[in-house]
């Protein structure tokens, strides 16, 4: 059985060629994108950042708390002596996608196809192509190795909460304490 790779670019292509660009070019045209809303939640996670932002610290709370020193990557002008948000996002996404892949395989009665699979998430931080959008954006590439079934990979992409958040949007509320 030969491993296969599948690469998805759910957000970057859609934003740079889809509704986001139309909206950016014509601010008078209000384009609304549907947001995936939750009817309930089965888990919740809390994390806190403090200090100098990308060069500060982050910590999570809960069953197995974690605290990390953050640092801008050397290639972005930082010291590179800590973790960065893109690494953490890539770790979470690849882990979540692998779980979704294994669930999709089990639901298709092909559990063995995903037992030894590996998922790699590449998260790119860069400047948007659209000159009207200031700051940075992300591009994500997911590579699946060890699962030869494209239908199972596609089903995992539809089921994975990270994929859904990037494809359909997520409810985000910003408040002050």
C-alpha positions as CSV (number, residue, x, y, z in Angstrom):
1,X,0.0,0.0,0.0
2,X,1.5,3.3,-1.1
3,X,1.1,6.4,1.0
4,X,-0.7,9.3,-0.6
5,X,-0.6,13.0,0.1
6,X,-3.5,15.5,-0.1
7,X,-3.0,19.2,0.3
8,X,-5.8,21.6,1.2
9,X,-5.7,25.4,1.1
10,X,-9.1,26.2,2.5
11,X,-8.7,29.8,3.6
12,X,-6.0,31.5,1.6
13,X,-7.4,30.7,-1.8
14,X,-10.9,31.5,-0.8
15,X,-10.0,34.8,0.8
16,X,-7.7,36.0,-1.9
17,X,-10.1,35.0,-4.8
18,X,-13.5,35.0,-3.1
19,X,-15.8,37.2,-1.1
20,X,-13.0,38.9,0.9
21,X,-11.4,40.4,-2.1
22,X,-14.7,41.6,-3.5
23,X,-15.6,43.2,-0.2
24,X,-12.1,44.8,0.1
25,X,-12.4,46.2,-3.5
26,X,-15.9,47.5,-3.0
27,X,-16.5,48.6,0.7
28,X,-20.1,49.7,-0.2
29,X,-21.1,46.1,-1.1
30,X,-21.8,44.3,2.2
31,X,-21.0,40.7,1.7
32,X,-22.0,38.4,4.6
33,X,-20.6,35.0,5.0
34,X,-22.3,32.4,7.1
35,X,-20.8,31.7,10.5
36,X,-20.8,28.2,12.0
37,X,-22.6,28.7,15.3
38,X,-22.6,26.2,18.2
39,X,-25.8,25.0,19.8
40,X,-23.8,23.7,22.8
41,X,-20.2,22.8,23.7
42,X,-18.7,19.6,24.9
43,X,-15.3,21.1,25.8
44,X,-13.9,24.5,26.4
45,X,-10.2,25.6,26.7
46,X,-8.8,28.7,28.2
47,X,-5.4,30.3,27.5
48,X,-3.9,33.6,28.5
49,X,-1.1,35.7,26.9
50,X,0.9,38.2,28.9
51,X,4.1,40.2,28.6
52,X,5.3,41.5,25.2
53,X,2.8,39.8,22.9
54,X,4.6,37.6,20.5
55,X,7.7,37.8,22.8
56,X,5.7,37.2,26.0
57,X,4.3,34.1,27.6
58,X,1.2,32.0,27.1
59,X,-0.4,29.6,29.5
60,X,-3.3,27.3,29.4
61,X,-5.6,26.2,32.2
62,X,-7.4,23.0,32.9
63,X,-6.5,19.3,33.3
64,X,-2.9,19.6,32.1
65,X,-1.8,23.3,32.2
66,X,0.9,24.4,29.9
67,X,3.1,27.5,29.9
68,X,5.3,28.5,27.0
69,X,7.7,31.3,26.3
70,X,6.8,33.0,23.0
71,X,9.2,34.5,20.5
72,X,9.2,35.9,17.0
73,X,10.9,33.5,14.6
74,X,14.4,34.5,13.5
75,X,13.2,34.8,9.9
76,X,10.7,37.5,11.1
77,X,13.3,39.5,12.9
78,X,13.0,37.9,16.3
79,X,15.3,35.8,18.5
80,X,13.6,32.5,17.8
81,X,14.2,31.3,21.3
82,X,10.6,30.3,22.0
83,X,7.4,29.1,20.4
84,X,5.2,31.2,18.1
85,X,1.5,31.3,17.5
86,X,1.9,29.7,14.0
87,X,3.6,26.7,15.5
88,X,0.9,26.2,18.1
89,X,-1.8,26.6,15.4
90,X,-0.1,24.0,13.2
91,X,0.2,21.6,16.1
92,X,-3.4,21.9,17.0
93,X,-4.6,21.7,13.5
94,X,-2.6,18.6,12.6
95,X,-3.6,16.8,15.7
96,X,-7.3,17.6,15.2
97,X,-7.2,16.7,11.5
98,X,-5.6,13.3,12.3
99,X,-8.4,12.6,14.8
100,X,-11.0,13.5,12.2
101,X,-9.2,11.3,9.6
102,X,-9.3,8.3,12.0
103,X,-12.9,8.9,12.8
104,X,-13.8,9.2,9.1
105,X,-12.0,6.0,8.4
106,X,-13.8,4.2,11.2
107,X,-17.2,5.5,10.1
108,X,-16.4,4.1,6.6
109,X,-15.5,0.7,8.2
110,X,-11.9,1.3,6.9
111,X,-10.2,2.0,10.3
112,X,-7.0,0.3,9.2
113,X,-6.5,3.0,6.4
114,X,-5.8,5.7,9.0
115,X,-4.2,3.8,11.8
116,X,-0.6,4.8,10.8
117,X,-1.4,8.0,9.0
118,X,0.5,11.2,9.7
119,X,-0.8,14.7,9.2
120,X,1.4,17.7,8.7
121,X,0.1,21.3,8.9
122,X,2.2,24.1,7.4
123,X,1.1,27.5,8.6
124,X,2.5,30.4,6.6
125,X,2.5,34.0,8.0
126,X,2.7,36.6,5.3
127,X,1.4,39.8,3.8
128,X,-1.9,39.6,2.0
129,X,-1.8,40.0,-1.8
130,X,-4.5,42.6,-1.6
131,X,-2.8,46.0,-0.9
132,X,-6.0,47.3,0.8
133,X,-5.5,44.8,3.7
134,X,-2.9,45.9,6.2
135,X,-0.9,43.5,8.4
136,X,-0.5,39.8,8.1
137,X,-2.5,36.8,7.0
138,X,-2.2,33.1,7.2
139,X,-2.1,30.3,4.6
140,X,-2.5,26.7,5.7
141,X,-1.5,23.6,3.9
142,X,-2.5,20.2,5.3
143,X,-0.6,17.1,4.0
144,X,-1.9,13.6,4.8
145,X,0.5,10.8,4.6
146,X,-0.4,7.1,4.9
147,X,-4.1,7.2,4.0
148,X,-4.7,6.2,0.4
149,X,-8.4,7.0,0.4
150,X,-9.2,10.5,-1.0
151,X,-12.9,10.3,0.1
152,X,-11.8,9.7,3.8
153,X,-9.4,12.6,3.6
154,X,-12.2,14.8,2.2
155,X,-14.6,13.7,4.9
156,X,-11.9,14.5,7.6
157,X,-11.5,18.0,6.1
158,X,-15.3,18.5,6.3
159,X,-15.5,17.2,9.9
160,X,-12.3,18.7,11.5
161,X,-13.2,21.8,13.7
162,X,-10.1,23.7,12.5
163,X,-11.0,23.1,8.9
164,X,-14.6,24.2,9.6
165,X,-13.5,27.3,11.4
166,X,-11.3,28.3,8.4
167,X,-13.9,27.3,5.8
168,X,-17.1,28.5,7.4
169,X,-15.8,31.0,10.0
170,X,-16.1,30.9,13.7
171,X,-18.0,33.0,16.2
172,X,-15.5,35.4,17.8
173,X,-16.4,37.7,20.6
174,X,-14.0,40.3,21.8
175,X,-14.7,42.0,25.2
176,X,-12.7,44.0,27.7
177,X,-12.4,42.6,31.3
